[in-house]
Amino acid sequence: MKLSILHISDLHRDTENPIGNDPLLDSLENDRCRYTMEETPKVRSPDLIVVSGDIIHGVRPGTLDADKKLKDQYAEALDFLNRLTGNLLNGDKRRVVVVPGNHDVSAHHFFKSLQRVDIAPDRKKELVEQLFSRDSALRWSWSDFELYEIVNATLYAQRLAAFTEFYKDFYEGARTYALDPSSQFEIFDFPAFNLTITGFCSCYNNDILNKQGDIHPNCIGSASMKLREPHYQYRLRIAVWHHNTEGLPLQSDYMDPDILQNLIDRGFSIGFHGHQHRPQFLNTRFRHEGNRRITVISAGTLCGGASFRFGRAYNLVELDTERRTGVLHLREMQNDNLQLPIWGRRALPPNSSSYLEFQFDPPPEPIVRTEVRTTALIDAQKLYDKGEYGQAAEILASVAQFDELARRLLLDCLGQTGDMAAIISHFDPPGSATEAIYLLEALWKERRNDRLRQILGEPIIARSSDPSVIEMRNKYMARLEK
């Protein structure tokens, strides 16, 4: 299965940002015309969007009307992502993955949870030991040379409250984000592409006095247990978070690299992050036996201001989940006008070409065995014979990606129920002439005309000699020309 992922990060939306949504969206659409039609090699138009944190720029502690300013910043971000999803994915927010970054952690609300600590001479050693423990409630401020303690855990959790409201608004209530750090992960399943993306929050215990990135252990453990469920078997596993996993000696705002070892151990093959405002490509090997690795791709800042060290950039990542190959296309701002960017290709050093080809590891060995697939097929067939197509489809969805008979029966069930959205979700791109015929009809009925045009040009349809496919191809080409 082939797909393209638009990877953007560090949006830093703010009414004081030098670029507004209109010129930013227009510039991205102009660039899409370049990379899909004008440049060589052409890049597939995005099928998914990954947003790896720092949705807004945030407000400083003690800012007047801090809640209103946070709300205004997220309103601007919401407008941008809504319109971007509309332009690229026909408004399908199920194909967008969003995680928070450290700028989404409200410094204003964090400081409300603190209380100054008097450092008695006989407690110095004890306080130092507490300060440097992983889950410490103590914070040291170098700016005023004072020690603080988080005394209100509820207020501390509220530092992500504005992000959770934005998250709920963006997904229109279909997804919500927990304030409990042990539950701050989300699984996005894409059966049509045979992949699953897990979005992690790397802001566990993160604030402006504790800048290190971290993912709550329960999030990694719970996500791994969830991915053992039958319908996730054989899926390529991608992880998304915000913080980078390496930094300079005097920096402290990156994530413990052992987190990557844990992600490898849980079968993740690819990782996306941002934070460092610098594009990067890394392969990290497992250190504890075996030969697995994770391929980690970092995006630059999409619209940071002039104060940021590196220029604006974003990524397009094309994947072939069957061959386990990928192509990273780095897009960078070419001009100096921060209000009106022009994007173009850039080589990612030390690579000299405008794109980087890579290979990635397969999914982990599946737990679901033949007897489980057989049971699912038998149960689904019984429901199908009773005319209970919807229930049969629910069972078949868990095994269709690794059983051809289940896949054919699932398509029949969805055709019987007329669930066009599910047909698109499971069978785009199509793997056979029959799937192509169903998909063309589904895209037309769901008004996915941009994707319909793309599918009509793909070899499985454009070069097909099957009379039924030719008939459908001609029909929908004629409809699109009207």
For each residue, the residues with C-beta under 8 A, 3 or more apart:
1: 192 193 194 195 320 321 322 429
2: 44 318 319 320 321 429
3: 44 47 48 190 193 195 318 319 321 429
4: 43 44 45 46 47 48 316 317 318 319
5: 46 47 48 49 50 272 315 316 317 318 319
6: 46 48 49 50 88 314 315 316
7: 50 52 272 297 299 314 315 316 317
8: 11 49 50 51 52 299 302 314 315
9: 51 52 53 54 101 242 273 274 275 298 299 300 301 302 314
10: 53 54 101 103 274 275 277 299 300 301 302 303 304
11: 8 51 54 55 56 77 80 302 303
12: 17 54 56 57 103 301 303 304 305
13: 17 55 56 57 73 74 76 77 80 303
14: 17 56 57 73 76
15: 72 73 76
16: 57
17: 12 13 14 20 57 303 305
18: 305 306 338 339
19: 23 24 303 338 339 340 341
20: 17 23 24 339
21: 24 25 76 79 80 83
22: 25 26
23: 19 20 26 27 339 340 341
24: 19 20 21 27 28 80 302 303 341
25: 21 22 28 29 80 83 84 87
26: 22 23 29 30
27: 23 24 30 31 340 341 342 343
28: 24 25 31 32 84 87 343
29: 25 26 32 33 87
30: 26 27 33 34 342 343
31: 27 28 34 35 331 343 344
32: 28 29 35 36 45 88
33: 29 30 36 37 38
34: 30 31 37 38 39 343 344
35: 31 32 38 39 42 43 316 329 331 345
36: 32 33 42 43 44 45
37: 33 34 42
38: 33 34 35
39: 34 35 42 43 345
40:
41: 355
42: 35 36 37 39
43: 4 35 36 39 316 318 329
44: 2 3 4 36 47 318 454
45: 4 32 36 88 450 454
46: 4 5 6 49 88 89 316
47: 3 4 5 44 89 95 193
48: 3 4 5 6 89 95 96 97 190 193 197
49: 5 6 8 46 84 85 88 89 95 96 97
50: 5 6 7 8 96 97 197 240 272
51: 8 9 11 55 81 96 97 98 99
52: 7 8 9 99 101 240 241 242 272 273 274 275 299
53: 9 10 99 100 101 102 103 104 202 241 242 273 274 275
54: 9 10 11 12 57 101 102 103 104 242 274 275 301
55: 11 13 51 74 77 98 100 101 103 104 163 166
56: 11 12 13 14 70 73 74 76 77 103 104
57: 12 13 14 16 17 54 73 103
58: 70 73 103 104 105 106 107
59: 63 66 69 70 73 106 107 108
60: 63 107 108
61: 107 108 110 111 208
62: 66 108 111
63: 59 60 66 69 108
64:
65: 68 69
66: 59 62 63 69 70 106 108 109
67: 70 71 162
68: 65 71 72
69: 59 63 65 66 72 73
70: 56 58 59 66 67 73 74 106 108 162
71: 67 68 74 75 162
72: 15 68 69 75 76
73: 13 14 15 56 57 58 59 69 70 76 77
74: 13 55 56 70 71 77 78 162 163 165 166 169
75: 71 72 78 79
76: 13 14 15 21 56 72 73 79 80
77: 11 13 55 56 73 74 80 81 166
78: 74 75 81 82 166 169 170
79: 21 75 76 82 83
80: 11 13 21 24 25 76 77 83 84
81: 51 77 78 84 85 96 98 170
82: 78 79 85 86 91 170
83: 21 25 79 80 86 87
84: 25 28 49 80 81 87 88
85: 49 81 82 88 89 91 92 93 95 96
86: 82 83 89 90 91
87: 25 28 29 83 84
88: 6 32 45 46 49 84 85
89: 46 47 48 49 85 86 92 93 95 96
90: 86 446 447 448 449 450 451
91: 82 85 86
92: 85 89 95 96
93: 85 89 96 170 171 172 174
94: 174 188 425
95: 47 48 49 85 89 92 190
96: 48 49 50 51 81 85 89 92 93 170
97: 48 49 50 51 186 188 197 199 240
98: 51 55 81 167 170 199
99: 51 52 53 199 200 201 202 240 241 242
100: 53 55 104 105 160 163 177 201 203 242
101: 9 10 52 53 54 55 104 105 202 203 242 243 274 275
102: 53 54 105 203 206 211 213 242 243 253 275
103: 10 12 53 54 55 56 57 58
104: 53 54 55 56 58 100 101 160 162 163 203
105: 58 100 101 102 110 159 160 203 206 207 208
106: 58 59 66 70 109 110 158 159 160 161 162
107: 58 59 60 61 110 111 159 207 208
108: 59 60 61 62 63 66 70 111 112
109: 66 106 112 113 155 158 159 161
110: 61 105 106 107 113 114 156 159 207 208 209
111: 61 62 107 108 114
112: 108 109 152 155
113: 109 110 150 151 152 153 155 156 158 159
114: 110 111 139 148 149 150 151
115: 148 149 151
116: 146 147 148
117: 127 138 146 147 148 149
118:
119: 123 124 127 147
120: 123 124
121: 124
122:
123: 119 120 126 127
124: 119 120 121 127 128
125: 128 129
126: 123 129 130
127: 117 119 123 124 130 131 138 147
128: 124 125 131 132
129: 125 126 132 133
130: 126 127 133 136 137 138
131: 127 128 136 138 139 140 147
132: 128 129 136
133: 129 130 136
134: 205 214
135: 205
136: 130 131 132 133 139
137: 130 149 150 151
138: 117 127 130 131 147 148 149 150
139: 114 131 136 147 148 149 150 207 209 210
140: 131 146 147 148 209
141: 144 145 146 147 148 209
142: 145
143:
144: 141
145: 141 142
146: 116 117 140 141
147: 116 117 119 127 131 138 139 140 141
148: 114 115 116 117 138 139 140 141 209
149: 114 115 117 137 138 139
150: 113 114 137 138 139 153 156
151: 113 114 115 137
152: 112 113 155 156
153: 113 150 156 157
154: 157 158
155: 109 112 113 152 158 159
156: 110 113 150 152 153 159 207
157: 153 154 160 161 179 180 181
158: 106 109 113 154 155 161 179
159: 105 106 107 109 110 113 155 156 207
160: 100 104 105 106 157 163 164 177 179 201 203
161: 106 109 157 158 164 165 179
162: 67 70 71 74 104 106 165 166
163: 55 74 100 104 160 166 167 177
164: 160 161 167 168 176 177 178 179
165: 74 161 162 168 169
166: 55 74 77 78 162 163 169 170
167: 98 163 164 170 171 175 176 177
168: 164 165 171 173 175 176 177
169: 74 78 165 166 172
170: 78 81 82 93 96 98 166 167
171: 93 167 168 174 175 176
172: 93 169
173: 168 176
174: 93 94 171
175: 167 168 171 186
176: 164 167 168 171 173
177: 100 160 163 164 167 168 184 186
178: 164 183 184
179: 157 158 160 161 164
180: 157 183 184
181: 157 184 201 204 205 216 219
182: 216 218 219 222
183: 178 180 218 219 222
184: 177 178 180 181 200 201 203 204 216 219
185: 198 199 200 201 219 220 222 223
186: 97 175 177 198 199
187: 196 197 198 199 223 226 227
188: 94 97 196 197 198 199
189: 196 231 232 235
190: 3 48 95 193 194 195 196 197 425
191: 194 231 235 397 400 401 425 426
192: 1 424 425 426 427 428 429
193: 1 3 47 48 190 236 319 321
194: 1 190 191 234 235 236 321 322 401
195: 1 3 190 235 236 237 238 319 321
196: 187 188 189 190 227 232 235 236 237 238
197: 48 50 97 187 188 190 238 239 240
198: 185 186 187 188 223 227 237 238 239 240 268
199: 97 98 99 185 186 187 188 240 241
200: 99 184 185 215 219 220 223 239 240 241
201: 99 100 160 181 184 185 204 215 216 219 241 242
202: 53 99 101 206 213 214 215 241 242 243 255 259 273
203: 100 101 102 104 105 160 184 206 213 214 242
204: 181 184 201 214 215 216 219
205: 134 135 181 210 212 214
206: 102 105 202 203 210 211 212 213 214
207: 105 107 110 139 156 159 210 211
208: 61 105 107 110 211
209: 110 139 140 141 148
210: 139 205 206 207
211: 102 206 207 208 252 253
212: 205 206 252 253 254 255 256
213: 102 202 203 206 241 242 243 244 253 254 255 256 275
214: 134 202 203 204 205 206 255 256 259
215: 200 201 202 204 219 220 241 255 259
216: 181 182 184 201 204 219 220
217: 220 221
218: 182 183 221 222
219: 181 182 183 184 185 200 201 204 215 216 222 223
220: 185 200 215 216 217 223 224 259 262 263 266
221: 217 218 224 225
222: 182 183 185 218 219 225 226
223: 185 187 198 200 219 220 226 227 266
224: 220 221 227 228 266 267
225: 221 222 228
226: 187 222 223 229 232
227: 187 196 198 223 224 232 235 237 266 267
228: 224 225 232 367
229: 226 232 398
230: 233 368 372 376 398 399
231: 189 191 397 398 399
232: 189 196 226 227 228 229 235
233: 230 363 366 367 368 398 402
234: 194 363 366 401 402
235: 189 191 194 195 196 227 232 363 401
236: 193 194 195 196 269 270 319 321 324 360 362 363
237: 195 196 198 227 266 267 268 269 270 363 364
238: 195 196 197 198 268 269 270 271 272
239: 197 198 200 263 268 270 271 272 294
240: 50 52 97 99 197 198 199 200 271 272 273
241: 52 53 99 199 200 201 202 213 215 255 271 272 273
242: 9 52 53 54 99 100 101 102 201 202 203 213 273 274 275
243: 101 102 202 213 253 254 255 273 275
244: 213 247 254 255 273 275 276 280 298
245: 254 255 256 257 259 260 273 284 296
246: 254 257
247: 244 251 252 253 254 276
248: 251
249:
250:
251: 247 248 254
252: 211 212 247
253: 102 211 212 213 243 247 275
254: 212 213 243 244 245 246 247 251 275 276
255: 202 212 213 214 215 241 243 244 245 259
256: 212 213 214 245 259
257: 245 246 260 261 284
258: 261 262
259: 202 214 215 220 245 255 256 262 263
260: 245 257 263 264 271 284 294 296
261: 257 258 264 265 284 286 287 288
262: 220 258 259 265 266
263: 220 239 259 260 266 268 271 294
264: 260 261 267 268 284 285 286 292 293 294
265: 261 262 286 288 292
266: 220 223 224 227 237 262 263
267: 224 227 237 264 292 363 364
268: 198 237 238 239 263 264 271 294
269: 236 237 238 294 295 324 360 361 362 363
270: 236 237 238 239 294 295 296 297 319 326 360
271: 238 239 240 241 260 263 268 294 295 296 297
272: 5 7 50 52 238 239 240 241 296 297 298 299 317
273: 9 52 53 202 240 241 242 243 244 245 296 297 298 299
274: 9 10 52 53 54 101 242 277 298 299 300 301
275: 9 10 52 53 54 101 102 213 242 243 244 253 254 298
276: 244 247 254 280 298
277: 10 274 300 301 304 308 309 310
278: 298 300 309 310
279: 298 299 300 313 315 330 332 348
280: 244 276 296 297 298 348
281: 295 296 297 298 328 348 356 358
282: 295 296 298
283: 293 294 295 296 358
284: 245 257 260 261 264 293 294 296
285: 264 291 292 293
286: 261 264 265 289 290 291 292 293
287: 261
288: 261 265
289: 286
290: 286
291: 285 286
292: 264 265 267 285 286 361
293: 264 283 284 285 286 361
294: 239 260 263 264 268 269 270 271 283 284 361
295: 269 270 271 281 282 283 326 358 360 361
296: 245 260 270 271 272 273 280 281 282 283 284
297: 7 270 271 272 273 280 281 315 317 328
298: 9 244 272 273 274 275 276 278 279 280 281 282
299: 7 8 9 10 52 272 273 274 279 302 313 314 315
300: 9 10 274 277 278 279 310 311 312 313 314 332
301: 9 10 12 54 274 277 304 308 310 312 313
302: 8 9 10 11 24 299 312 313 314
303: 10 11 12 13 17 19 24 312 341
304: 10 12 277 301 307 308 312
305: 12 17 18 308 338
306: 18 338
307: 304
308: 277 301 304 305
309: 277 278
310: 277 278 300 301 313
311: 300 332 333
312: 300 301 302 303 304 332 333 341
313: 279 299 300 301 302 310 330 331 332 333 346
314: 6 7 8 9 299 300 302 331 343
315: 5 6 7 8 279 297 299 328 329 330 331
316: 4 5 6 7 35 43 46 328 329 331
317: 4 5 7 272 297 326 327 328 329
318: 2 3 4 5 43 44 326 327 329
319: 2 3 4 5 193 195 236 270 325 326 360
320: 1 2 323 324 325 326
321: 1 2 3 193 194 195 236 324
322: 1 194
323: 320
324: 236 269 320 321 359 360 361 362
325: 319 320 357 358 359 360
326: 270 295 317 318 319 320 357 358 359 360
327: 317 318 355 356 357 358
328: 281 297 315 316 317 348 355 356 358
329: 35 43 315 316 317 318 345 354 355
330: 279 313 315 345 346 347 348 354 355 356
331: 31 35 313 314 315 316 343 344 345 346
332: 279 300 311 312 313 343 344 345 346
333: 311 312 313 341 342 343
334: 341 342 343 344
335: 340 341 342
336:
337: 340 341
338: 18 19 305 306 341
339: 18 19 20 23
340: 19 23 27 335 337
341: 19 23 24 27 303 312 333 334 335 337 338
342: 27 30 333 334 335
343: 27 28 30 31 34 314 331 332 333 334
344: 31 34 331 332 334
345: 35 39 329 330 331 332 354 355
346: 313 330 331 332 354
347: 330 351 352 353 354
348: 279 280 281 328 330 351 356
349:
350:
351: 347 348 356
352: 347
353: 347 356
354: 329 330 345 346 347
355: 41 327 328 329 330 345
356: 281 327 328 330 348 351 353
357: 325 326 327
358: 281 283 295 325 326 327 328
359: 324 325 326
360: 236 269 270 295 319 324 325 326
361: 269 292 293 294 295 324
362: 236 269 324
363: 233 234 235 236 237 267 269 366
364: 237 267
365:
366: 233 234 363 369 402
367: 228 233
368: 230 233 372 373 399 402
369: 366 372 373
370: 373 374
371: 374 375
372: 230 368 369 375 376 399
373: 368 369 370 376 377 399 402 403 406
374: 370 371 377 378
375: 371 372 378 379
376: 230 372 373 379 380 395 396 398 399 406
377: 373 374 380 381 396 399 403 405 406 409
378: 374 375 381 382
379: 375 376 382 383 395
380: 376 377 383 384 392 393 395 396 406 409 413
381: 377 378 384 385 392 409
382: 378 379 385 386
383: 379 380 386 388 389 391 392 395
384: 380 381 387 388 389 392 409 412 413
385: 381 382
386: 382 383
387: 384
388: 383 384 391 392
389: 383 384 392 393 413 414 416 417
390: 393 394 413 417 419
391: 383 388 394 395
392: 380 381 383 384 388 389 395 396 409 413
393: 380 389 390 396 397 410 413 414 417 419 422
394: 390 391 397
395: 376 379 380 383 391 392 398 399
396: 376 377 380 392 393 399 400 406 407 409 410 413
397: 191 231 393 394 400 410 426
398: 229 230 231 233 376 395
399: 230 231 368 372 373 376 377 395 396 402 403 406
400: 191 396 397 403 406 407 410 426
401: 191 194 234 235 407
402: 233 234 366 368 373 399
403: 373 377 399 400 406 407
404: 407 408
405: 377 408 409
406: 373 376 377 380 396 399 400 403 409 410
407: 396 400 401 403 404 410 411 431
408: 404 405 411 412 434
409: 377 380 381 384 392 396 405 406 412 413
410: 393 396 397 400 406 407 413 414 426
411: 407 408 414 415 423 426 427 434 435 438
412: 384 408 409 415 416
413: 380 384 389 390 392 393 396 409 410 416 417
414: 389 393 410 411 417 419 422 423 426 438
415: 411 412 418 423 438
416: 389 412 413
417: 389 390 393 413 414 422
418: 415
419: 390 393 414 422 423
420: 423 424 441 442 445 446
421: 424 425 442 446
422: 393 414 417 419 425 426
423: 411 414 415 419 420 426 427 438 439 442
424: 192 420 421 427 428 439 442 443 446 448
425: 94 190 191 192 421 422 428
426: 191 192 397 400 410 411 414 422 423
427: 192 411 423 424 430 431 435 438 439 442
428: 192 424 425 439 443 451 455
429: 1 2 3 192 439 455 458 460
430: 427 435 436 438 439 455 460 461
431: 407 427 435 460
432: 435 436
433: 436 437 460 464 466 468 469
434: 408 411 437 438
435: 411 427 430 431 432 438 439
436: 430 432 433 439 440 455 460 461 464 469 472
437: 433 434 440 441 468 469 472
438: 411 414 415 423 427 430 434 435 441 442
439: 423 424 427 428 429 430 435 436 442 443 455
440: 436 437 443 444 452 455 456 461 472 473 476
441: 420 437 438 444 445 472
442: 420 421 423 424 427 438 439 445 446 448
443: 424 428 439 440 446 448 449 451 452 455
444: 440 441 447 448 449 452 476 479
445: 420 441 442
446: 90 420 421 424 442 443
447: 90 444
448: 90 424 442 443 444 451 452
449: 90 443 444 452 453 480
450: 45 90 453 454
451: 90 428 443 448 454 455
452: 440 443 444 448 449 455 456 476 480
453: 449 450 456 457 480
454: 44 45 450 451 457 458
455: 428 429 430 436 439 440 443 451 452 458 461
456: 440 452 453 461 462 473 476 477 480
457: 453 454 461 462
458: 429 454 455 461 462
459: 462 463
460: 429 430 431 433 436 463 464
461: 430 436 440 455 456 457 458 464 469 473
462: 456 457 458 459 473
463: 459 460
464: 433 436 460 461 469 470 473
465: 470
466: 433 469 470
467: 470 471
468: 433 437 471 472
469: 433 436 437 461 464 466 472 473
470: 464 465 466 467 473 474
471: 467 468 474 475
472: 436 437 440 441 468 469 475 476
473: 440 456 461 462 464 469 470 476 477
474: 470 471 477 478
475: 471 472 478 479
476: 440 444 452 456 472 473 479 480
477: 456 473 474 480 481
478: 474 475 481 482
479: 444 475 476 482
480: 449 452 453 456 476 477
481: 477 478
482: 478 479
